[in-house]
Amino acid sequence: MKFSAQEEYGLRCLISIAREYGNRGVTIPEISEIERISQHNVAKLLRVLRLGGFLESERGQAGGYTLSKSPEKIPVSEVLAVLGGRLFDDSFCKSHTGTVSICTNSSDCSVRSLWRIIQEAVDKVLENLTLRDLMQSEDEFFALVNNNFESVK
């Protein structure tokens, strides 16, 4: 199980912009250099994030990308949904039926149950995280996630 490159790089771009929240806009070349992602890919990711409502852009000498809301008001779950969607949803069973048109395990499928449990666990963690949380150090972030996970149990 992996997150897509679009999700990974999209979050990294958003964090780079968030670090300048309230100060200035960040340009595509700046993000490209900071994150070591091609300018073409940065531009594509920022377009997706702007259309998703997370970014605003301004042209011109003092232009660049800024967050549309403060980092603590941007849920990671919503960002990931815009960048790539969920790990599992019910449509998975319709598109991965094998050679038959209807899954032969559709009435009693332990694999589907496993994916649902995994998705629910991921949702519980992500619904409690914001972009501000991702801006912390790795140690602070792990402590936060562990505290949130304990309170969800």
C-alpha positions as a Markdown table, in Angstrom:
| # | Residue | x | y | z |
|---|---|---|---|---|
| 1 | Met | 0.0 | 0.0 | 0.0 |
| 2 | Lys | 1.5 | 3.3 | -1.1 |
| 3 | Phe | 0.4 | 6.9 | -1.4 |
| 4 | Ser | 0.8 | 8.2 | -5.0 |
| 5 | Ala | 3.5 | 10.5 | -6.1 |
| 6 | Gln | 0.8 | 13.1 | -6.7 |
| 7 | Glu | -0.3 | 12.9 | -3.1 |
| 8 | Glu | 3.3 | 13.0 | -1.8 |
| 9 | Tyr | 4.5 | 15.9 | -3.9 |
| 10 | Gly | 1.2 | 17.8 | -3.6 |
| 11 | Leu | 1.5 | 17.7 | 0.2 |
| 12 | Arg | 5.1 | 18.8 | 0.0 |
| 13 | Cys | 4.2 | 21.7 | -2.3 |
| 14 | Leu | 1.4 | 22.8 | 0.0 |
| 15 | Ile | 3.7 | 22.7 | 3.0 |
| 16 | Ser | 6.2 | 24.9 | 1.2 |
| 17 | Ile | 3.5 | 27.4 | 0.6 |
| 18 | Ala | 2.2 | 27.1 | 4.1 |
| 19 | Arg | 5.6 | 28.0 | 5.6 |
| 20 | Glu | 5.2 | 31.5 | 4.0 |
| 21 | Tyr | 1.5 | 31.9 | 5.1 |
| 22 | Gly | 0.8 | 35.5 | 6.0 |
| 23 | Asn | 4.1 | 36.7 | 4.5 |
| 24 | Arg | 4.2 | 36.3 | 0.7 |
| 25 | Gly | 3.3 | 34.3 | -2.2 |
| 26 | Val | 5.6 | 31.4 | -3.4 |
| 27 | Thr | 6.4 | 30.9 | -7.0 |
| 28 | Ile | 6.6 | 27.7 | -9.0 |
| 29 | Pro | 10.4 | 28.0 | -9.5 |
| 30 | Glu | 10.9 | 28.5 | -5.8 |
| 31 | Ile | 8.8 | 25.4 | -4.9 |
| 32 | Ser | 10.6 | 23.4 | -7.7 |
| 33 | Glu | 14.0 | 24.3 | -6.2 |
| 34 | Ile | 13.0 | 23.7 | -2.6 |
| 35 | Glu | 11.2 | 20.3 | -3.2 |
| 36 | Arg | 13.4 | 19.2 | -6.2 |
| 37 | Ile | 10.3 | 18.6 | -8.3 |
| 38 | Ser | 10.3 | 19.8 | -12.0 |
| 39 | Gln | 8.5 | 23.1 | -12.6 |
| 40 | His | 6.1 | 21.3 | -14.9 |
| 41 | Asn | 5.0 | 18.9 | -12.2 |
| 42 | Val | 4.8 | 21.7 | -9.6 |
| 43 | Ala | 2.6 | 23.7 | -11.9 |
| 44 | Lys | 0.3 | 20.7 | -12.5 |
| 45 | Leu | 0.1 | 20.0 | -8.7 |
| 46 | Leu | -0.6 | 23.6 | -7.8 |
| 47 | Arg | -3.4 | 23.7 | -10.4 |
| 48 | Val | -5.1 | 20.7 | -8.8 |
| 49 | Leu | -4.7 | 22.3 | -5.3 |
| 50 | Arg | -6.0 | 25.6 | -6.6 |
| 51 | Leu | -9.0 | 24.0 | -8.2 |
| 52 | Gly | -9.5 | 22.1 | -4.9 |
| 53 | Gly | -9.9 | 25.4 | -3.1 |
| 54 | Phe | -6.6 | 25.2 | -1.1 |
| 55 | Leu | -4.6 | 27.9 | -3.0 |
| 56 | Glu | -5.0 | 31.3 | -4.5 |
| 57 | Ser | -2.7 | 32.6 | -7.1 |
| 58 | Glu | -1.7 | 36.1 | -8.1 |
| 59 | Arg | 0.2 | 37.1 | -11.2 |
| 60 | Gly | 2.8 | 39.7 | -11.5 |
| 61 | Gln | 6.1 | 40.8 | -9.9 |
| 62 | Ala | 4.8 | 40.3 | -6.3 |
| 63 | Gly | 2.7 | 37.3 | -7.3 |
| 64 | Gly | 2.8 | 33.7 | -6.4 |
| 65 | Tyr | 0.7 | 31.1 | -4.6 |
| 66 | Thr | -0.8 | 31.5 | -1.1 |
| 67 | Leu | -3.0 | 29.4 | 1.0 |
| 68 | Ser | -6.7 | 30.2 | 0.7 |
| 69 | Lys | -7.1 | 29.5 | 4.5 |
| 70 | Ser | -4.8 | 29.3 | 7.4 |
| 71 | Pro | -2.8 | 26.0 | 7.7 |
| 72 | Glu | -4.8 | 24.9 | 10.8 |
| 73 | Lys | -8.0 | 25.1 | 8.8 |
| 74 | Ile | -6.9 | 22.8 | 6.0 |
| 75 | Pro | -7.6 | 19.2 | 6.9 |
| 76 | Val | -5.0 | 16.7 | 5.5 |
| 77 | Ser | -7.9 | 14.3 | 4.7 |
| 78 | Glu | -9.4 | 16.9 | 2.3 |
| 79 | Val | -6.1 | 17.6 | 0.6 |
| 80 | Leu | -5.5 | 13.9 | 0.0 |
| 81 | Ala | -9.0 | 13.5 | -1.3 |
| 82 | Val | -8.4 | 16.2 | -3.9 |
| 83 | Leu | -4.9 | 14.8 | -4.8 |
| 84 | Gly | -5.8 | 11.2 | -5.2 |
| 85 | Gly | -8.8 | 10.0 | -3.3 |
| 86 | Arg | -9.2 | 7.2 | -0.8 |
| 87 | Leu | -7.2 | 4.0 | -0.5 |
| 88 | Phe | -10.5 | 2.0 | -0.7 |
| 89 | Asp | -14.1 | 2.6 | -1.6 |
| 90 | Asp | -17.0 | 0.4 | -2.6 |
| 91 | Ser | -16.3 | 1.1 | -6.3 |
| 92 | Phe | -13.1 | -1.0 | -6.0 |
| 93 | Cys | -15.1 | -4.2 | -6.0 |
| 94 | Lys | -16.8 | -3.2 | -9.2 |
| 95 | Ser | -13.6 | -2.4 | -11.0 |
| 96 | His | -11.5 | -5.4 | -9.8 |
| 97 | Thr | -13.9 | -8.3 | -10.4 |
| 98 | Gly | -11.4 | -10.4 | -12.4 |
| 99 | Thr | -12.6 | -12.0 | -15.6 |
| 100 | Val | -16.3 | -12.0 | -14.6 |
| 101 | Ser | -18.6 | -8.9 | -14.6 |
| 102 | Ile | -19.6 | -9.3 | -11.0 |
| 103 | Cys | -17.2 | -10.2 | -8.2 |
| 104 | Thr | -17.7 | -13.8 | -7.2 |
| 105 | Asn | -17.0 | -12.8 | -3.5 |
| 106 | Ser | -19.5 | -9.9 | -3.4 |
| 107 | Ser | -21.7 | -11.4 | -0.7 |
| 108 | Asp | -19.0 | -12.5 | 1.7 |
| 109 | Cys | -15.6 | -11.0 | 1.1 |
| 110 | Ser | -13.0 | -10.9 | 3.8 |
| 111 | Val | -10.6 | -9.0 | 1.5 |
| 112 | Arg | -13.2 | -6.2 | 1.2 |
| 113 | Ser | -13.6 | -6.2 | 4.9 |
| 114 | Leu | -9.8 | -5.9 | 5.4 |
| 115 | Trp | -9.7 | -2.9 | 3.1 |
| 116 | Arg | -12.7 | -1.3 | 4.8 |
| 117 | Ile | -11.0 | -1.6 | 8.2 |
| 118 | Ile | -7.7 | -0.2 | 6.9 |
| 119 | Gln | -9.6 | 2.7 | 5.3 |
| 120 | Glu | -11.5 | 3.5 | 8.5 |
| 121 | Ala | -8.2 | 3.5 | 10.5 |
| 122 | Val | -6.6 | 5.9 | 7.9 |
| 123 | Asp | -9.7 | 8.1 | 8.0 |
| 124 | Lys | -9.6 | 8.3 | 11.8 |
| 125 | Val | -6.0 | 9.5 | 11.8 |
| 126 | Leu | -6.4 | 11.9 | 8.8 |
| 127 | Glu | -9.5 | 13.6 | 10.0 |
| 128 | Asn | -7.6 | 14.8 | 13.1 |
| 129 | Leu | -4.6 | 16.3 | 11.2 |
| 130 | Thr | -4.2 | 19.6 | 9.5 |
| 131 | Leu | -1.6 | 21.2 | 7.3 |
| 132 | Arg | -0.3 | 23.0 | 10.4 |
| 133 | Asp | 0.4 | 19.6 | 12.0 |
| 134 | Leu | 2.5 | 18.6 | 9.0 |
| 135 | Met | 4.6 | 21.7 | 9.4 |
| 136 | Gln | 6.0 | 20.5 | 12.7 |
| 137 | Ser | 9.2 | 18.5 | 13.3 |
| 138 | Glu | 9.0 | 14.8 | 12.7 |
| 139 | Asp | 9.2 | 14.0 | 16.5 |
| 140 | Glu | 6.5 | 16.6 | 17.3 |
| 141 | Phe | 4.3 | 15.2 | 14.5 |
| 142 | Phe | 4.7 | 11.6 | 15.7 |
| 143 | Ala | 3.8 | 12.7 | 19.3 |
| 144 | Leu | 0.7 | 14.5 | 18.0 |
| 145 | Val | -0.4 | 11.5 | 15.9 |
| 146 | Asn | 0.1 | 9.1 | 18.7 |
| 147 | Asn | -1.9 | 11.4 | 21.1 |
| 148 | Asn | -4.7 | 11.7 | 18.5 |
| 149 | Phe | -4.8 | 8.0 | 17.9 |
| 150 | Glu | -5.0 | 7.2 | 21.6 |
| 151 | Ser | -8.0 | 9.6 | 21.9 |
| 152 | Val | -9.8 | 8.0 | 19.0 |
| 153 | Lys | -9.6 | 4.4 | 20.4 |
